[in-house]
Amino acid sequence: MNKCNIIPIFVPHMGCPHDCIFCNQRKITDFVDVLDEKEMRKNIEKYIQYFKNKSIPIEIAFYGGSFTGIHKNLMIRYLEIAKYYIDRGIINSIRISTRPDYINKEILEVLKQYNVNTIELGVQSMTKCTLDLNNRGHNVDCVYESSSLIKKYDIKLGLQMMVGLYGDTFETVLNTAIELCKIKPNFVRVYPTLTIKDTELERLYYLKKYKPMSLEDSIYLCKYVYIVFEYYKIPIIRLGLQSSDNISEDGDIVAGPYHPAFRELVESSIYKDIIEKFICLYNIKNTCKIECYNSEISKITGNKKSNVKYFKEKYNINIDIKTHNLDKKILKINDNIVNINDYIDYFFNNIILRRINET
């Protein structure tokens, strides 16, 4: 996706009639009070001053609640504030997040009028049982219908899913990823489920009715999800919750697979699998020479050099890494060209599809 500077405006829990069992938006967004209109303008102008490169587009993003569930008059007032900056050429577009059941033609007519060009739907799961257990308040059909409607209005579509929800299984998570791909969104966000203070999920956790995924298991499952979206060429613009004062190991997380560099852990796990496959294929001994794009070095070595240690301990092989100027998706392993996309295709068709077909 093209680079864009985001001005976040958090509207925690506004417009949302449901208390999903995992949700406490005031904790997740780190915003307790909703900004009034004066504060909103001040916040927008503060961010505008931060952005020094004026050639990069700026987008106002309404996060944290179900924006289209806000009372229509208040929603329009918020949109008018954003449009004020668009009309003056300062802001380029508006992005909102909402629920699948809070989209209809009337709402989309309003959003289109005010230059909303991206809508993110909090889908979370495409399995009825999981939706019901987590008190989502909408069904699977609603996701297909609202997504289709958004596309008809030529608005970019983003879909959000969660991994490790109450009642989730490996198969339900894979099913959600596959079904989201069938919708063909412009991008997705993937969030491992965290148990946050003051939620129903916290109560279930203490009653031992909900067992959060371990970090290791979450990385393993998200690796599969990541490969599904990569196979279908759908960008994952976020993998893991963004750190804040509340969302941290010392904040409001009670339990769950939190890590500030969660995405890198998942990508590092994929690189480990690729390198191991080719170490065995080429019967590499003693030293494995890897050439890669500069930005991929930390992922290949692993968090705290975990991958380097893994290959040393399991195969007594030293990893020797150098950079190259080839495509980011290209590795050279002992002078053999390895295309990451080829591995993605292999993994999807031979491992993921087989697992789905067996269930």
N, C-alpha and C positions, 0 to 999 in steps of 0.2 A: 504494500500500500504506500501511497505517496506520503511523504513527511508532512506533518501538520502540527502547529502549535495549538495546544488545547487550553482553554480557560474553563476550569471546572466550577460548576455551580451546584452545590449539594442541596437537595431537597429531601432530607431523610424521612422516609415513611409517609411523605405527603401523597395523598391520592391512592393509597394502598389499603383496601378493605380487609386484607388477610394478614394474619400473623403466621407466616410460614415458620415451621418449628425451628429452623436454623437461623432465623433472621433477627437481627437487631441493627437496623441501618444506622442508628446514631453511634453505635460502637464501631461498625465497619467503616463508615465514612469519616469518623472522628469529628463530626459536626453535631452538636446538640441542638442548636437553635437554627431555625430556617431564616435565611437572610431576608430582611425587608428590602424594598425596592431601592432605597437610598444606598444601603450597604451593598446591594448587588452591583449597582453602577460603580461604586468605589472599588469593589473587587475586580470588576472587568478592567477598569482603567489602570489598576495596579499591575495586573498581568500584562497588559499591552505594553507598559513601560519595561517589563522584563525582557520582552522579545526584541532583540537587537537586529536580527536578520529580517528585514522587512519583505524579503522575497518569499519567505515561507508563509503559506496561508495560515490564517488564524480561525479557529472554530470555538464557539461557545458550546459547552456540553452540560446539559442538565442531568446530573447523576443522582443516584441514591434512593429515589422513590419511583412511584409509577406516575410519570409526568402527565400522561393523558387522563389520569384519574382525578387530577386536581379539578376543582370547580372551574368550569369553562372560562368564566370572566377573569379569574386569577391566572389561569394558564395563558390567556391572551395577553394579559398585562406583562407577564414575564417574557413572552415572545416579542412583544412590542419593544421592550428594553433592548433585547438582543438585536432586533431588526433596526433599531436606531443606529447602531454601529455598522450594520451591513449597508444601510442606505448611504452612509458617509464613506464607504469604501475602506473602513478600518478592519472590520470583521468579514470573513468570507462566507461563513455558513454556520448552521446550528445543528447540534446532535442531541437527541434525547434518548432516555432509556425508559421502558415501560413494560407492562404485562401483555401477554398475547391476547387476553380477553378484554383489553382496553384499547382496541383498535377497531375502527369502523370507517365507513366512507365519510361521514360528517366530520370526524376527528381529523382524518387525513386531508380533507379539503382545507381545514384551518391550518394544519401544519405546513402544507404546500404553499399556502398564501404567505406564510412568514419565513420562507426560505429554509425550512428544516430539510436537510438533504441526507441525514442518516438517522435511522431508528434502530435501537438495540432492544431486542426482546429477551427478557429473562425467562428462558425456557426451562432450564435446569435438568429436566428429564423428559424422555419420550416414552416412558413406561407408565401406564395408568396406575398400577399399584404403588409405585414410588411417588407419583404426584399426590395420590390420596393420602398416603402415610405422612407426607410432609406438609399437608394442609395447603397445597398450592391453589386450590379453588378453581382450576380450569382443567379441561381435558386435552388429549393429544390432538384431536381434530382442530381445535381452536388454533393451535400453533401453525398447522398447514394453511388454514384459512386466512389468518392475519398476515402471515408471511407472503402469501400470494397477493393479497390486497395491497400491501406495501410496495411490492414490485410493480404492480399495475400503475401506481402513482409515480413511478420512476424515482423512488427514494431508495438509497442504499440500505441494505438490510444486514444487521449484525445479530448473531444469536449467541446466547450465553448458556453454558451447561455446567453442572456441578458433578464432581466425582466423589463417590463415597457417601451419598445421602443415606438417611435412615431407610432401610429396606433395599438398598442397592446391592447388586451382585456384579461380578465381572461381566456377565452377559448383558445385564440391563444397561451398564455404562457403554459397552461396545454398541449396543442397539441404538442408544441415544446418538452417539457420534455418527453412525451410519445414516440414521434417519435425518439428522441435520444436514449431512452432505447431500442427500436427495433433494432438499429444499434449495440448495445452491445459494447460500448467503454470500455476501461480499467478504465477510470475515467472521471469526468466532472468538469468544473468550472462554477459557476453561479454568474453573476454580475447584481445587480440592476442598472438600467440606471441612470447615473448622468448627469446633464447638465454642461458641461465644457466650460470655456471661449474660445472664438475664434472658435466656431463650428457653423454649420448651425442650430443645435438644440437650441443653445443659442438664435439665431435670432428668431426662431419659438416660443420660450418661451416668449420673450419680445413682440412678436406680438400677444400673447395669443392664438396661434394655437396649442401649445403643453402644456399640464398640467402634470408636473412631479408627480409621485406617492408620497404620504406622507410616512413618515417612518413607521407609523402604518400599512398602506395598503400594503406596500412592504413586511413587516414582515409576514403579513397574507398570501399573495400570495406565498411568498417564502417557507412558511410552507408547502403548498400543493406540491410545486416543490420538496422540500426536501424529503417529504414522498414518492413521486413517485420514486425517485432514490433509496431511502432506500428499498422500496418494491422490486425493481429489483436488489438490491444488487450491485449497481454501486457507487463506492466511490465519494463523492464530496470533491475534494482536496482543493477547495477554494470557499467560499460563501461570496461575498462582495469584493470590491476593497481594495487592500493593502494600508495602509496609507503611505504617503510620505510628503515631504515638500509642494508639490503642491496639492496632494489629501488629503485635510483636511478642516475642517470648516473655517479656516482662509486662505486657499489657493485658488485654481482656480475653485472650485466648485461654480457654480452660483445657482443651485437649485438641489433638488433631495434627495433621502433617504440615505444620508451618515451617517454611524456610525462606529467608529473604531472597535467595537466589534459586527458587524452585525450578524455574524454566531451565536454567543452566544445568541443574542436576539431571533433569529428564534428557536433555540433549546430550549430556555427557554419557549417560547410560546407553544411548543409541550408538554413540561413537565407540564405546567399549565393545558392544556387540559386533559392530562392523569390523573393528580391528581384530577381535578374536576369531571371527569367521575367516579372515584372510591369513592370519597367522597359521591356522590349521590347514587352510587350502594350499598355501605356498610352502608349508612345512618350514617356517622360519625358526631359526635357532639363534641364541645369544643376543642379537640386536635387531630390533625392528625399526627401520628408518622410515619416518613419516614426514611427508611434506604436505602442508596445508595452508589455507588462507589465514592471514595473521589473526583475524578475530576469532578463529576457531581453536587456537592453541589451548586456552584455559579449559575449554570443553573436552578436548582430547586428553589432557593431563588429568582432568577430574578435580573435584573439590578436595583441597588439601592433598593433591596429587594421588587421589584414590585409584585412578586407572593405572597410573604408573606403578603403584605398589601392587595392584592386582596382578599385572602381567609378570612382575618380578617374582612374586610369591608362587603363582600357579605354574608359570612356564620357565622361570629363571631367564626371562627376556628383559633386556633394557630397552626403553623407548627413547629414541633419538629423534627430536622434532625440529624441523626447519620450516621456514615459510616459503611459499611460492606465489606467483602473480597470476595463477590460473583462476578459473571460476571458483566461487565459494563452495560449490557442491562437489568439487573434485579433490580427492586425496591421492597422494602417491605413496604406496606402501612397498618399500624395497623396489622402487622404480616401476612398480605396476600401477597403472591408472585405475582408480576406483571411483566410479560415479555414484554419489550418494543416492540419486534418484533410482538407480538400478536396484540398490539395496532396498529402498522403500517399496518398490514394485514387488520384489521378491518376498519381502516380509508380509506385505498385505495379501498377496495371492496364495502364498504357501503356508502361512501361519495363522493370520487373522481369519481369512475366509474358511479355512479348515476348521478352526475353532467354532465359528458361527454355524457352520453346517453340521457340526456334531451335536449342537444343542437343539 
